[in-house]
Amino acid sequence: MTKRQKQAEVAAADDWLDLAYCSGFNSHVETEAKPGVLPVGQNSPQLVKHGLFTEQLSGTAFTCPRATNRRTWVYRLSPSVRQGGYEAATGASRLSADFSVVDPQPRRWSPLPLASVGDTVDFVDGLQTICGAGDPQLKDGVAIHMYACNAHMRDRAFCNADGELLVVPQLGALHVTTELGRLHVGVGEIFVVPRNLRFSVSPAAPDEYAACRGYVLEVFAGRGFVLPELGPLGANGLAEPRDFLAPTAWFEDRACPGGFTVTTKFAGKLFDTKCDHSPYGAPHTPLGTNPWHLLTSSTQRLAGPRSSPSSGPNANASPSASLPRRPPARPPALHRRCQTWWRGTVTTRRTNTTWRASTR
């Protein structure tokens, strides 16, 4: 590596530390990488400055009521449909959407083994499905995955058509690049990526083989993650919408002569398509539902969608909670539930970690 390349990498690393964010969960914001490009008083202008293309990413049905309608309107350097055809991804995938096996035995897993030094494993190749229920094709249910990676996703992006993802780093901070901006996510924080949004995840550490590991919760229903009702805790309990941060607009105008690979998950299977440019070319977002980033400094909670309308208003398919080291309220050590309980440790002071991996 030349001296100029090293200086460029150092400058890029410092740039990740100065990211700006917009505050609010499920809020509508406008952001632009270059001032003065967003049109004023127009919903869909016929001519956009700099020859940008207009594109909408729908998170719900197009005709949903205003209260539940989720969409993102962007101005792009190139339309996202400018790509090749899909082909089944090469290589062995450890992702699955088949949850037909029923096993009531309690299970406990040791942490996933880290990738060996010299082996390059990126975020997508390091994903492994642990358990789940439901079916992504029916848009009902959840899946729980874990990841262990040590390499950057260079000229590669991931897109999940099955559901919304909530990623919890357990080891190693992450740099997340999306079509709508960039996020720096450390241990003790989470990030949520809406369905069908392209993104890349890379270790934040400058080391060539920086080990990262964590958990991924996936919900299949179109409603995605929402904040739970407050209930007896009152107006100031649980997670506040302002605690969630969305990225500001960022883009790169970069040609990829060797091809940029977009790996998409459909019904638990991976498919690849290639384009001749970077997909991160959306410099302006007047409004939309963005990926979120949450710093868990106190007890925080997200609720997944109801599994069906008949489940009742208090039945969520995937309630997700994050507790600090000294939570204000501790769940009982032993209790029985009507739901399946899955818990993962992010940080702990316990030393008895000689767990053996359970067979599935």
Protein Blocks (a to p, Z undefined) as FASTA:
>chain_A
ZZklmmmmmmmmmmmmmcccdedehiacdddfbghkacghiabdfbdghhiacddddfbd
fkbcfklgccdddddfbdfklccdddddedjdfbdfbfkbccfbdcdddddddddehiac
dfklmpccfbdedjfklopacdddddddfbdcehiacddfkbccddddfbhcaddddfkb
ccdddehiacdddehiacddddfbfbfblcddddddddfbfnlpadddfkjnojmgcjdf
klpccddddddddddfkopaddddeehiacddddfbdfblcfbcfbdcdddddddfbccd
dddddfbfknojklcfbdcddddfbdfbdcdfbdcdfbdcddddfbdcbfblcbccddZZ
